[in-house]
Amino acid sequence: MKISEASRQSGLPAKTIRYYEETGLIAPAARAENGYRDYSDIDVHKMRFVRHARGLGFSVEVCSQLLSLYEDQGRKSADVKAIAQEHLIEVDAKIKELQELRSTLSHLVDHCHGDNKPDCPILEGIATPVGAGGA
């Protein structure tokens, strides 16, 4: 099938498919006699796998590892679990950072009068972040 159909079936834009081929994440498609890329159902299945893994926030590099493990019938599930656990730790750290960001932003918004006066605790807070100690 052509790239447009592979794109439709996999849910990945054609540009992303080409990028994944260039980076080696997915193998380049075979070429038909007319020179067009010719994707198989297996290719599309791998594209969907990568799309789902990326949707879970795995990096392109880790997606490559996961795809290799997926294709390896002799894999150890412990290897896959270790990758997922490491990613979960990273996700938890990002959540913590976002919660701290939300708390700070909420505090700044709560302390801004939002009136016609020039005083703005939001801008002051951005100019002098907590813990910066001043200039």
C-alpha positions in Angstrom: 0.0 0.0 0.0 1.1 3.6 -0.6 2.2 5.9 2.2 -1.2 7.7 2.2 -3.0 4.5 3.0 -0.4 3.4 5.5 -0.8 6.8 7.1 -4.5 6.4 7.3 -4.4 2.9 8.7 -1.6 3.7 11.2 -2.8 7.1 12.4 0.7 8.6 11.7 1.1 11.5 9.3 3.1 10.6 6.1 5.8 13.1 7.2 6.2 11.2 10.5 6.4 7.9 8.7 9.2 9.3 6.5 11.0 10.7 9.5 10.8 7.3 11.3 12.3 5.7 8.2 15.1 8.2 8.1 16.0 7.8 11.7 15.8 4.0 11.4 13.0 3.6 13.9 11.0 1.7 11.2 12.6 0.0 8.2 12.2 1.8 4.9 9.4 0.4 2.9 10.0 -1.6 -0.2 9.6 0.3 -3.4 7.1 -0.7 -6.1 8.1 -0.7 -9.8 6.7 2.9 -10.1 9.1 4.0 -7.3 6.4 4.5 -4.7 6.8 3.2 -1.2 5.0 -0.1 -0.8 4.0 -0.8 2.8 2.8 -4.2 4.1 0.2 -4.9 6.8 3.2 -5.8 9.1 4.7 -2.3 8.4 1.4 -0.7 9.4 1.2 -2.8 12.5 4.7 -1.6 13.6 3.7 2.0 12.8 0.7 1.6 15.1 2.9 0.1 17.8 5.3 3.1 17.6 2.3 5.5 17.6 0.9 4.0 20.8 4.4 3.9 22.5 4.9 7.6 21.6 1.4 8.3 22.9 2.6 6.9 26.2 5.4 9.4 26.1 8.3 7.0 25.3 11.1 8.7 23.4 12.0 7.7 19.8 15.1 5.9 21.1 13.1 4.0 23.7 10.4 3.2 21.1 13.2 1.6 19.0 14.2 -0.6 22.0 10.6 -1.5 22.6 10.0 -2.4 19.0 13.1 -4.6 19.0 11.9 -6.3 22.1 8.4 -6.7 20.6 9.9 -8.4 17.5 12.2 -10.6 19.6 10.4 -13.8 20.5 13.2 -14.7 22.9 12.8 -11.5 24.9 12.5 -11.3 28.6 9.5 -9.5 29.9 11.7 -8.2 32.7 13.6 -6.2 30.1 10.4 -4.6 28.9 9.2 -4.0 32.5 12.5 -2.3 33.4 12.1 0.2 30.5 8.5 0.9 31.5 9.4 1.3 35.2 12.1 3.8 34.3 9.7 5.7 32.2 7.1 5.7 35.0 9.7 7.3 37.3 10.2 10.0 34.7 6.5 10.5 34.4 6.1 10.8 38.1 8.9 13.4 38.2 7.2 15.4 35.5 3.9 15.3 37.3 5.6 16.6 40.5 7.2 19.4 38.5 3.9 20.3 36.9 2.2 20.3 40.3 4.8 22.7 41.7 4.4 24.8 38.6 0.7 24.9 39.1 1.0 25.8 42.8 3.4 28.7 42.0 1.3 30.0 39.1 -1.9 29.7 41.2 -0.3 31.6 44.0 0.8 34.4 41.6 -2.7 34.6 40.0 -4.4 34.7 43.4 -2.2 37.6 44.5 -2.8 39.7 41.4 -5.6 42.2 41.7 -6.2 42.2 38.0 -7.2 45.9 38.0 -6.1 49.0 36.2 -3.1 49.6 38.4 0.4 48.8 37.2 1.4 46.6 40.2 1.4 43.0 39.1 2.6 40.2 41.4 2.7 37.8 38.4 5.3 39.9 36.6 7.2 40.4 39.8 7.2 36.7 40.5 8.5 35.9 37.0 11.2 38.6 37.3 12.3 37.2 40.8 11.5 33.5 41.1 11.1 32.0 44.5 14.5 30.9 45.8 16.4 33.2 43.4 17.5 35.4 46.4 17.3 38.7 44.3 20.0 40.4 42.4 
